[in-house]
């Protein structure tokens, strides 16, 4: 499995049930990724750096109709590299030995435009740095919850995302990217790089017309309202900032995945027109 473009990722995994029909499994996984990050001052990009990661994981877990429980032992090499401009991020390389925990509950009736149900995902990663004598500790935690309810052709979806990342010292091993379509609408994609996030959103959409199989399931029109509280943003002289965004969109659930056209407004007069392919 891979994705290529501005962000690059390649991943291979093998899921092996412990016995025939078993819900318990073993999962070795190997991945490579490189993610460019832009540092903004106001609405202007002033620098760019990249975070490259090579990761090997031996995992095991339980998967059933309600969701999944997973635990994995991880070895990773992470490299932070300044690219252009004044990113303020020093070069750094680390070898991590850590533990990943993941719990997933999924009872939504659809991935892209769910009409009913709920889902939650909790993922935590804890590691020690084996490269340096101080044995720096790196931690990341993500919690996301979604609930959808419908009345006839009308659907209201609520989403909450809470995340935190920390590492000993001032080196940047990881950041949380905020900004973009339905991820703080009206702002540029990844405009805020932060160490802590609390984001809530309400999205309304209405199914306008169905699509014949195998082309997809339908066309939708909707609006979203998002609010985010962010901690320790790069490029901002503040320990905490709050931002809000509003978006209007037309979307299609197609056989190749979702597609959107949207007009978004962000707090402070930011306005963006989106053509978005894939899941926000």
C-alpha atoms as one frame of an Amber mdcrd trajectory, in Angstrom:
protein
   0.000   0.000   0.000   1.447   3.368  -0.944   0.687   7.022  -1.587   2.814
   9.416  -3.584   2.727  13.161  -4.163   3.727  15.896  -1.774   3.523  13.394
   1.087   5.010   9.986   0.320   4.233   6.731   2.086   4.778   3.042   1.442
   3.528   0.331   3.749   3.305  -3.444   3.702   1.625  -5.613   6.316   0.600
  -9.245   6.753  -2.327 -10.190   8.979  -2.277 -13.818  10.106  -5.123 -15.301
  12.244  -3.779 -17.529  15.001  -6.030 -20.356  13.779  -8.810 -20.856  11.270
 -11.750 -18.580  12.102  -9.851 -16.919  14.962 -10.479 -13.268  15.907  -6.933
 -13.098  17.315  -4.146 -12.274  14.876  -0.463 -11.504  14.418   0.523  -8.553
  12.209   4.100  -7.735  11.138   4.249  -4.329   9.416   6.927  -2.261   7.678
   6.506   1.318   6.484   8.420   4.240   4.991   7.127   7.800   4.910   8.242
  11.364   4.194   5.999  14.275   5.109   6.845  17.876   4.198   5.662  20.480
   6.714   5.310  24.218   6.116   5.769  26.793   8.882   3.398  29.761   8.611
   3.524  33.230  10.114   0.026  34.559   9.713  -1.157  33.361   6.311   2.334
  33.313   4.763   4.616  30.289   4.514   8.118  31.222   5.730   9.860  27.840
   5.739   9.591  24.124   5.182  11.002  21.011   6.819  10.348  17.296   6.405
   9.902  14.372   8.788  11.063  11.013   7.383  10.202   7.800   9.177  11.130
   4.143   8.699   9.204   1.819  10.985   9.098  -1.912  11.750   6.327  -3.250
  13.984   5.437  -6.683  15.299   1.832  -6.471  16.405  -0.949  -8.682  17.719
  -4.572  -8.105  18.458  -8.238  -8.995  18.464 -10.682  -7.986  15.739 -14.433
  -8.617  15.701 -17.699  -7.030  14.576 -17.442  -4.221  17.152 -13.888  -3.114
  16.375 -10.281  -3.906  17.213  -7.732  -4.063  20.030  -4.063  -3.977  18.988
  -0.649  -3.863  20.658   2.675  -3.637  18.832   6.406  -3.505  19.504   7.988
  -0.829  17.303  11.475   0.050  16.111  11.660   3.297  14.147  14.174   5.700
  12.653  12.968   9.306  12.495  14.798  12.132  10.741  13.855  15.814  10.773
  15.405  17.841   7.931  15.070  21.592   7.264  14.332  22.177   3.557  13.904
  25.850   2.643  13.302  29.199   4.317  13.231  30.003   8.010  11.492  27.004
   9.533  13.240  27.388  12.903  13.436  23.580  13.122  16.945  22.105  13.647
  18.055  18.889  11.924  17.717  15.837  14.138  17.814  12.063  13.872  16.554
   9.512  16.372  16.153   5.743  16.689  13.077   4.829  18.710  12.176   1.640
  20.557   8.577   1.744  21.649   5.110   0.356  22.213   1.927   1.148  20.269
  -1.579   0.576  21.646  -4.735   0.968  19.565  -8.429   0.495  20.346 -11.127
   0.944  17.694 -14.909   0.855  18.018 -16.791   1.180  14.710 -20.548   0.959
  14.293 -21.000   3.589  11.575 -23.057   2.496   8.593 -20.660   4.076   6.074
 -17.173   5.531   5.734 -17.645   8.742   3.763 -21.192   9.979   4.360 -22.482
   7.916   7.298 -26.175   8.283   8.152 -26.240   6.572  11.542 -24.038   4.996
  14.172 -20.901   5.945  16.050 -17.181   5.219  16.063 -14.180   5.910  18.286
 -10.450   5.404  17.901  -7.742   5.671  20.551  -4.082   5.268  19.615  -1.094
   5.796  21.895   2.634   5.479  21.198   5.412   5.576  23.793   9.096   5.201
  22.960  12.626   5.756  24.183  15.360   7.243  22.036  18.161   4.717  21.666
  20.450   7.129  19.789  21.341   9.591  22.527  22.692   9.140  26.046  19.822
  11.011  27.699  17.347   8.312  26.527  14.805  10.960  25.557  11.171   9.902
  25.769   8.703  10.442  22.922   4.933  10.158  23.414   1.908  10.630  21.191
  -1.789  10.054  21.869  -4.798  10.484  19.566  -8.475  10.123  20.459 -11.208
  10.619  17.862 -14.954  10.088  18.112 -17.726  10.365  15.500 -21.512  10.074
  15.776 -24.115  10.439  13.012 -27.913  10.719  13.107 -30.378  11.163  10.228
 -33.916  12.443   9.713 -35.157  11.497   6.273 -32.606  12.775   3.744 -30.910
  15.014   6.346 -27.868  13.949   8.406 -25.996  15.599  11.269 -22.512  14.316
  12.106 -20.504  15.308  15.191 -16.752  14.760  15.471 -14.228  15.300  18.272
 -10.452  14.942  17.913  -8.044  15.303  20.853  -4.305  14.767  20.346  -1.017
  15.391  22.111   2.638  14.864  21.197   5.744  15.415  23.322   9.466  14.672
  23.217  12.304  15.458  25.584  14.319  18.508  24.563  13.441  21.014  21.838
  13.811  18.688  18.850  10.831  18.185  16.542  10.212  14.449  16.087   6.511
  14.845  15.376   3.772  17.479  15.086  -0.013  17.535  14.754  -1.091  19.173
  11.494  -4.264  21.270  11.611  -5.908  23.259   8.835  -7.715  22.481   5.618
 -11.020  21.116   4.429 -13.108  19.942   7.436  -9.946  20.059   9.569 -10.290
  23.773  10.433 -11.877  25.016   7.233 -10.803  28.294   5.657  -7.143  27.851
   6.534  -4.452  26.311   4.372  -3.789  22.595   4.639  -1.439  21.994   7.583
  -1.216  25.716   8.357  -0.931  25.028  12.099   1.745  22.634  13.411   1.069
  22.063  17.088   1.850  19.819  20.055  -1.657  19.693  21.465  -5.106  19.790
  19.860  -8.747  19.793  20.837 -11.025  20.014  17.789 -14.782  19.718  17.542
 -16.964  19.874  14.442 -20.598  19.633  13.377 -21.362  18.691   9.769 -24.772
  18.734   8.112 -25.391  17.129   4.731 -28.311  16.115   2.554 -28.334  13.449
  -0.110 -29.434  15.107  -3.350 -29.490  12.177  -5.747 -28.259   8.601  -5.919
 -25.597   7.342  -8.306 -26.051   4.126 -10.284 -23.771   1.232  -9.381 -20.873
   0.742  -9.881 -20.210   4.522 -10.060 -20.972   5.269  -6.406 -23.780   5.868
  -3.935 -24.798   9.526  -4.136 -24.324  13.290  -4.418 -24.521  15.434  -1.280
 -24.691  19.106  -0.263 -23.715  20.266   3.192 -22.033  22.618   5.619 -19.527
  22.207   8.441 -18.600  24.259  11.498 -15.305  23.603  13.309 -13.563  24.980
  16.388 -10.013  24.138  17.474  -7.917  24.903  20.535  -4.218  24.363  19.798
  -1.185  24.239  22.098   2.443  25.225  21.331   2.072  26.139  17.626   5.256
  26.495  15.562   5.811  29.994  14.154   3.366  31.646  16.588   4.458  33.616
  19.657   1.723  32.196  21.845   1.387  29.133  24.042  -2.212  28.593  22.914
  -4.439  29.746  20.072  -8.122  29.213  19.271  -9.537  29.242  15.745 -12.917
  28.567  14.088 -13.891  27.680  10.532 -17.026  27.332   8.413 -17.419  25.446
   5.133 -20.016  24.823   2.416 -19.517  21.853   0.104 -20.855  19.594  -2.607
 -19.659  16.004  -2.275 -19.895  12.725  -4.133 -19.401   9.192  -2.853 -17.886
   7.460  -5.875 -16.417   4.045  -6.592 -12.943   5.668  -6.460 -13.597   7.365
  -3.132 -15.155  10.648  -2.006 -14.712  13.937  -3.875 -15.603  17.445  -2.723
 -15.871  21.013  -3.998 -16.033  23.514  -1.149 -15.921  27.183  -0.205 -14.589
  27.753   3.316 -14.172  30.691   5.660 -11.698  30.814   8.548 -11.593  33.115
  11.553  -9.827  36.383  10.738 -11.106  36.745   7.167  -9.441  33.685   5.630
 -11.277  32.238   2.623 -10.408  29.174   0.548 -11.888  27.353  -2.440 -11.224
  23.598  -2.320 -11.251  20.741  -4.771 -10.630  17.807  -2.460 -10.225  14.149
  -3.399 -10.186  11.542  -0.647 -11.263  11.550   3.000 -10.775  14.771   5.002
